[in-house]
Amino acid sequence: MKATHMIFAVFLFILMSCGESSVDAPLSLFDGKSLAGWQGDTVNTWRVEDGMIVGGSLDETVPTNEFLVTDRSYENYILTLKIKLTGDEGFINSGVQFHSKRLTNPAYEMEGYQADWGKGYWASLYDESRRNLTLTAPDSAQVITWINVDDWNDYKVHAENGRIQLYINGHQTVDYTEEDKTIPQSGLIGLQIHGGGKAQVAFKDIFIEELPQKE
C-alpha cells in the first residue's frame, strides 16, 4: 500500500506541475472567410479566396511592400501557418513580420523581425527596415531540400524571451538569441508580399499559442 500511495503522490505532483506551467491553447488568427482582426490594403493587395488570405498579383507587378497586420500585439508565442508563394517575373518574395510595428514614412512599411520567404532567403531571419540585414540563415543547399517551391509549406515561428526559432516543414532553420536589449520583444504580426515582382502569396491555417511572459 505504501508503494501505491507513493506512486499516486508522484503522479498527482506531475499533474499539478503541468497545470502550473500550462499555456493558452492555440487560437486561430484567420476565420477562413474574412479579414476580421487584420488591417491592410484590402482594396488592391489583400483578399480572401477559397479559405486563404491572398496578397499580390501574377498579372501586375506589386509596386511596393505591402503588409496585412494583426490589430493587436503579441509577446511570447508559437505561430504556425501554411504559406505558398508563386511568381516568375521580378523579385518574388514574402515573409511573416513579428515583434514589429507599422511605420509612418512610408506608411506601407513595417519595422521588425521577418521570417523571410523566397529564393535566396528561404526560412531565414531578416531585420526589416531597422538593421536591414539577414540576422541568420540556414544552409542554402540544405534548406532547398526541405521546401516545396510554388506549393504549400508549414512555417513555424517560436519567439520567447528574446530567443527566436524558425521551422519549415518540421525542420529547424534558425535559432537566434537577440543580444541587443533595445530591440523590442513584442509587437504586431504581419503578412508580407514584397514589391518589385509579379508575385502572389497565400496563407492559411494561421494559429497562435501564447506563452507565459518572462518573470
C-alpha positions in Angstrom: 0.0 0.0 0.0 2.8 2.4 0.8 4.3 2.0 -2.6 0.9 2.5 -4.2 0.4 5.7 -2.2 3.9 6.9 -3.2 3.2 6.3 -6.9 -0.1 8.2 -6.6 1.5 11.1 -4.9 4.2 11.4 -7.6 1.5 11.2 -10.3 -0.5 13.9 -8.6 2.5 16.1 -8.3 3.2 15.8 -12.0 -0.3 16.7 -12.9 -0.2 19.8 -10.6 3.1 20.9 -12.1 1.8 20.6 -15.6 -1.2 22.7 -14.7 1.0 25.4 -13.3 3.1 25.7 -16.5 0.2 25.3 -18.9 -0.1 27.8 -21.8 -3.1 29.0 -23.7 -4.4 26.6 -26.4 -3.6 27.7 -30.0 -6.1 30.2 -31.4 -6.9 30.8 -35.0 -6.0 34.2 -36.3 -8.0 33.7 -39.5 -11.6 32.6 -39.8 -11.2 31.5 -43.4 -14.0 33.8 -44.5 -13.0 37.4 -43.7 -10.1 39.7 -42.8 -11.5 40.3 -39.3 -8.7 41.1 -36.9 -6.4 42.2 -39.7 -5.6 45.6 -41.2 -4.0 46.5 -44.5 -4.7 47.4 -48.2 -7.8 45.3 -48.8 -8.7 47.2 -51.9 -5.7 46.5 -54.1 -3.5 43.9 -52.3 -5.1 41.6 -49.8 -8.2 39.5 -50.1 -9.8 36.2 -49.1 -10.1 33.4 -51.7 -11.2 29.8 -51.1 -10.4 29.9 -47.4 -7.0 31.6 -47.9 -5.5 35.0 -47.3 -4.1 36.1 -50.7 -1.9 39.0 -51.5 -0.2 40.4 -54.6 -0.8 39.6 -58.3 0.6 37.3 -61.0 -0.6 39.7 -63.7 0.7 43.1 -62.5 3.9 44.0 -60.7 3.4 44.6 -57.0 4.6 48.3 -56.7 5.7 48.3 -53.0 6.0 46.1 -50.0 2.5 45.5 -48.5 1.6 44.1 -45.1 -1.6 42.7 -43.7 -1.2 43.3 -39.9 -2.9 42.0 -36.8 -4.9 44.5 -34.8 -3.1 43.7 -31.6 0.4 43.0 -30.4 1.9 39.7 -29.1 4.9 38.9 -27.0 5.9 35.3 -26.4 4.2 32.7 -28.6 4.4 29.9 -31.2 2.9 31.0 -34.5 2.1 28.3 -37.1 0.8 28.8 -40.6 0.9 27.5 -44.2 2.5 29.6 -46.9 2.6 29.3 -50.7 4.5 31.8 -52.8 4.2 31.9 -56.6 5.5 34.0 -59.5 8.3 34.0 -62.0 8.8 37.7 -63.0 10.8 40.2 -60.9 11.6 39.8 -57.2 9.4 37.0 -55.8 9.5 37.3 -52.0 7.3 37.2 -49.0 7.6 36.7 -45.2 6.0 37.0 -41.8 6.7 40.0 -39.7 6.7 39.6 -35.9 7.6 41.8 -32.9 7.1 44.6 -35.4 5.4 48.0 -35.8 3.9 50.0 -38.6 5.9 52.9 -39.9 4.5 56.3 -41.0 7.1 57.2 -43.6 6.4 55.2 -45.7 3.1 54.2 -44.2 3.0 50.8 -46.0 6.3 49.6 -44.4 6.9 47.7 -41.2 9.9 47.6 -38.8 10.9 44.4 -37.0 11.8 40.8 -37.4 10.8 38.9 -40.5 10.6 35.2 -41.0 11.7 35.5 -44.7 10.4 33.5 -47.6 11.7 33.5 -51.2 14.7 32.5 -53.3 17.9 33.4 -51.5 16.0 34.0 -48.3 14.2 30.7 -47.6 13.2 30.4 -43.9 15.9 32.9 -42.8 15.6 35.7 -40.2 15.6 39.3 -41.6 15.5 42.6 -39.8 13.1 44.7 -41.8 13.5 48.5 -42.0 15.8 48.5 -39.0 19.2 46.9 -39.4 18.2 45.9 -42.9 20.1 42.7 -43.0 19.7 38.9 -42.6 20.4 38.1 -39.0 20.9 34.4 -39.6 20.1 32.0 -42.3 20.1 28.2 -42.9 22.5 26.5 -45.2 21.1 27.3 -48.7 21.8 23.8 -50.1 20.1 22.1 -47.1 17.1 24.3 -46.9 16.1 23.9 -50.6 15.7 20.1 -49.9 13.2 20.9 -47.2 10.8 23.3 -49.0 8.1 22.9 -51.6 8.7 25.7 -54.2 5.5 27.1 -55.6 3.5 25.0 -53.2 2.3 24.9 -49.6 4.8 24.8 -46.7 4.4 24.7 -42.9 6.1 27.6 -41.3 6.6 28.0 -37.5 7.9 30.9 -35.5 8.7 30.3 -31.9 9.5 33.7 -30.2 10.1 33.6 -26.5 12.1 35.9 -24.2 14.5 37.1 -26.9 15.1 33.7 -28.5 13.7 33.2 -32.0 13.4 29.7 -33.6 12.1 29.2 -37.1 11.0 25.9 -38.6 10.0 24.9 -42.1 8.1 21.7 -42.7 9.3 20.4 -39.4 13.0 21.3 -39.9 14.6 24.0 -37.8 16.3 26.7 -39.9 17.0 29.4 -37.3 17.9 29.6 -33.6 18.8 33.2 -32.8 19.1 35.0 -29.5 18.8 38.8 -29.6 21.7 40.4 -27.7 20.6 44.0 -28.2 18.3 44.7 -25.3 16.9 47.8 -27.0 15.2 45.6 -29.7 11.5 45.2 -28.8 10.4 41.6 -28.0 6.7 42.2 -28.6 4.7 43.8 -31.4 2.4 43.2 -34.3 2.4 40.2 -36.6 2.2 41.0 -40.4 1.9 39.0 -43.6 4.1 40.4 -46.4 4.1 40.5 -50.2 7.3 42.1 -51.4 7.2 44.8 -54.1 9.1 44.5 -57.4 7.7 41.4 -58.9 4.6 39.7 -60.4 4.1 37.6 -57.3 1.3 36.2 -55.2 1.4 34.7 -51.7 -1.3 32.7 -49.9 -1.6 31.9 -46.2 -4.0 29.6 -44.4 -4.3 27.6 -41.1 -2.9 30.6 -39.1 -2.7 29.7 -35.4 -1.0 31.3 -32.4 -0.2 29.8 -29.0 0.6 32.5 -26.5 3.3 31.6 -23.9 3.8 32.9 -20.4 5.7 36.2 -20.1 9.1 36.3 -18.6 9.1 36.7 -14.8 
